[in-house]
Amino acid sequence: MAVGLLVDCFYFELGHSDFVHSFFSTISYHFEKEGWGTKYPLMMNELYHDKLNWNDVSVVKANLIEIEQELSKLSPKQVIWDIDDLSQKPPWEISSKVTNLVNYFATADGKTFFEVIRTAMDVAEEDKCDLKIHKL
């Protein structure tokens, strides 16, 4: 099932729901030692579980910069497929072109999740519309 970000009538596709969950699981596992949403509550709780108010986009953009910098230091082998079941592994081999956890999380057309999320957030701010994860 395809998942993306919905801002008003604009849809920004990320990928399969398991892959999107892996992105958030990886962030929480590596950077939220006290549990899901403890360091990045707007991104991990508001956006992931409901919606992100457009007024909060600037805070999450700052969080994304920090997360992207830290994920760029981690090997693709450090991906977390499912934080609720750490024994789960990705259903594919990792390409040699993938050098870190930033470019590991990429869309079918080669954009990183960070590029797609930032674009959606720019639209949310410009149009003053909330942002939410949406399954097609």
C-alpha positions in Angstrom: 0.0 0.0 0.0 1.5 3.4 -1.1 1.9 6.0 1.6 2.7 9.7 1.2 2.1 13.1 2.6 -1.1 14.9 2.0 -1.3 18.7 2.1 -4.7 19.9 1.0 -5.1 18.3 -2.4 -1.4 17.8 -3.0 0.0 14.3 -2.5 3.7 13.5 -2.1 4.4 9.8 -2.3 7.0 8.2 -0.1 6.6 4.4 -0.6 5.1 1.3 0.9 3.7 1.5 4.4 6.3 -0.9 5.8 9.1 1.2 4.4 7.6 4.5 5.8 7.2 2.8 9.2 10.9 1.7 9.0 11.9 5.3 8.5 10.2 6.4 11.6 11.2 3.3 13.5 14.9 3.9 12.6 14.6 7.5 13.8 13.0 6.6 17.1 15.4 3.6 17.8 18.6 5.6 17.2 17.7 9.0 18.6 14.8 8.7 21.0 16.4 6.6 23.8 13.4 7.3 26.2 10.9 5.9 23.6 8.9 6.9 20.6 8.1 10.6 20.3 10.2 11.6 23.4 12.7 13.7 21.4 10.7 14.6 18.3 7.1 14.6 19.5 5.7 16.7 16.6 7.2 14.5 13.9 6.8 11.1 15.6 3.5 11.6 17.3 1.6 14.4 15.6 2.7 13.7 12.0 3.0 10.0 12.2 -0.1 9.2 14.2 -2.5 12.1 13.2 -1.5 15.3 11.4 1.0 18.1 11.7 -0.4 21.5 12.1 1.1 23.9 9.5 2.1 26.2 12.3 4.5 23.5 13.7 6.2 22.9 10.3 9.2 25.1 11.1 10.0 23.1 14.3 9.8 19.8 12.4 12.0 21.2 9.6 14.7 22.0 12.2 14.3 18.4 13.6 14.7 17.0 10.0 18.0 18.8 9.6 19.3 17.3 12.8 18.0 13.8 11.9 19.4 13.9 8.4 22.8 14.9 9.7 22.8 12.0 12.2 21.4 9.4 9.8 24.1 10.3 7.3 26.6 8.9 9.8 24.9 5.5 10.1 25.4 2.5 7.9 22.5 1.0 5.9 23.0 -2.1 8.1 21.8 -0.1 11.0 18.3 0.3 9.6 15.4 -0.7 11.9 12.6 -2.3 10.0 10.1 -2.4 12.8 10.8 -0.9 16.2 8.1 -3.1 17.7 9.8 -6.3 16.4 13.6 -5.8 16.1 14.0 -9.2 14.6 12.3 -8.0 11.4 14.7 -7.4 8.5 14.2 -5.6 5.2 12.7 -7.8 2.5 15.5 -7.0 0.1 19.3 -6.8 -0.2 20.8 -3.4 0.3 22.3 -2.0 -2.9 25.9 -1.0 -2.9 24.8 2.5 -4.1 23.2 3.0 -0.6 25.9 4.4 1.6 24.1 5.6 4.7 20.6 5.8 6.2 19.8 9.1 4.4 20.0 7.6 0.9 18.6 4.3 2.1 15.2 5.9 2.6 14.4 7.0 -1.0 11.4 7.0 -3.2 10.9 5.1 -6.4 12.1 8.1 -8.4 15.3 8.5 -6.4 14.4 11.4 -4.0 15.3 10.9 -0.4 12.4 11.0 2.1 14.0 14.2 3.5 13.6 15.9 0.1 10.0 14.8 -0.2 9.1 15.7 3.3 10.7 19.2 3.0 8.8 19.8 -0.2 5.5 18.8 1.4 6.3 21.0 4.4 7.1 24.0 2.2 3.6 23.6 0.5 2.0 23.3 3.9 3.5 26.5 5.1 2.8 28.4 1.9 -0.8 27.2 1.7 -1.3 27.3 5.5 -2.6 23.7 5.4 -2.0 20.8 7.8 0.2 17.9 6.7 -0.7 14.2 7.2 0.4 10.8 6.3 -2.1 9.3 3.9 -2.4 5.8 2.5 -3.7 5.3 -1.0 
